[in-house]
């Protein structure tokens, strides 16, 4: 007797998720979206009993949630790949995201120009307001210390993974990110600011693509 309401909930959820995807992804990955919706409905059903269900059932929820995250990761990367094809010329930091994706996601340096560039280094300053004031942290890295120097030349239309983003940690902060690039044999510093949750909390329309601007 409950079959129809459950079916409607799953199909409505799949439709909502499809509407957040690039049209090509929604069509190409329709089966994955339907499976994601079914797993999400199952996870939500178990979540409603959080704190009440026997601890022996925790592995069931964990298994379902892990499978859902795997599909979300696939959809996140597929969306990023399609939206980056439509991005205006420029250099971008690109971070894939889909609801309930895995915590750790790659940070790509994307070259949407007609010339090759060379990635040299990166720096990060992140901050968040708290009841006690402002929490902040800084990190740095470069092509050599990160072990990617051999791939540092990024051809037109290509991207390079230069960092990692934690949705649960970095996602609580606004981050100012700077990269040093070699463009036309000229060394320059480029900057972008990424809002919370890799930009998807406040700037969802960016689709994870954050334009880098040269620092004067």
Buried (B, 14 or more C-beta within 10 A) or exposed (E): EEEEEEEEBBEEBBEEBBEBBBEBBBEBBEEBBBBBBBBBBBBEEBEEEEEEBEEEEEEEBEEBBEBBBBBBBBBBBBBBBBBBEEBEEBBBBBBBBBBBBBEEBBBBBBBBBEEBBBBBBBBBBBBBEEEEEEEEEEEEBBBEEBEBBEEBBBEEEBBBEBBEBBBEEBBBBBBBBBBBBBBEEEEBBBBBEBBBBBBBEEBEEBBBBBBBEEEE
